[in-house]
Amino acid sequence: MTGTARETLAGDLKKEYEGGASIRAIADAHGRSYGFVHRMLSEAGVALRGRGGATRNKPGS
């Protein structure tokens, strides 16, 4: 995947990830591998969450 299609997909993946979706959930939804989604997010400059993602540091924990 190259060019405009890659940039468009990277933008879509970034929006989903920043909206709280996990890399694994995004990969499943798009029929892609975890590694592909991780690489695309990294290339898009996304600050990746640590293990545990959005569930970490919830009030009352």
Backbone torsions as a table, in degrees:
resi	resn	phi	psi	omega
1	MET	NA	128.7	-177.4
2	THR	-140.9	170.6	171.6
3	GLY	64.4	-140.5	-174.7
4	THR	-61.8	-39.9	-179.5
5	ALA	-61.6	-40.8	179.6
6	ARG	-66.0	-43.5	179.9
7	GLU	-64.1	-40.5	179.1
8	THR	-64.7	-46.5	179.1
9	LEU	-62.9	-42.7	179.5
10	ALA	-59.4	-41.4	178.1
11	GLY	-63.7	-40.9	179.0
12	ASP	-65.5	-44.7	179.7
13	LEU	-63.1	-40.5	179.8
14	LYS	-61.0	-44.7	179.0
15	LYS	-60.3	-43.7	-179.7
16	GLU	-64.7	-45.1	-177.8
17	TYR	-65.4	-45.0	179.5
18	GLU	-69.0	-19.1	175.1
19	GLY	-81.6	-3.6	174.9
20	GLY	113.4	-6.9	-180.0
21	ALA	-71.0	147.8	177.4
22	SER	-81.5	159.7	177.0
23	ILE	-59.6	-42.8	-179.0
24	ARG	-63.0	-42.0	179.3
25	ALA	-65.2	-40.1	178.6
26	ILE	-65.1	-44.1	179.6
27	ALA	-59.4	-45.6	179.4
28	ASP	-62.5	-43.0	-177.6
29	ALA	-65.7	-30.3	-176.5
30	HIS	-102.7	0.9	-179.6
31	GLY	67.0	32.7	-179.0
32	ARG	-117.9	166.5	177.9
33	SER	-82.1	159.4	175.7
34	TYR	-56.3	-46.2	-177.8
35	GLY	-61.4	-39.8	178.4
36	PHE	-62.5	-47.5	-178.7
37	VAL	-65.4	-42.7	178.9
38	HIS	-58.7	-46.0	-179.9
39	ARG	-63.7	-43.1	179.9
40	MET	-63.3	-42.0	178.5
41	LEU	-64.4	-42.0	178.5
42	SER	-61.9	-44.7	178.7
43	GLU	-63.3	-29.8	-179.9
44	ALA	-82.1	-1.2	177.2
45	GLY	80.1	21.0	-179.4
46	VAL	-76.2	134.9	173.7
47	ALA	-79.7	108.3	-175.9
48	LEU	-75.0	141.8	178.0
49	ARG	-75.7	157.7	175.2
50	GLY	-75.3	175.6	178.6
51	ARG	-58.8	137.8	-177.4
52	GLY	100.7	-21.3	172.4
53	GLY	52.2	-135.1	-172.7
54	ALA	-69.7	-10.6	-176.6
55	THR	-86.1	-10.2	-177.6
56	ARG	-72.5	144.9	175.7
57	ASN	63.0	36.6	175.3
58	LYS	-72.8	147.8	176.7
59	PRO	-57.9	137.9	178.2
60	GLY	88.4	1.5	179.8
61	SER	-88.8	NA	NA
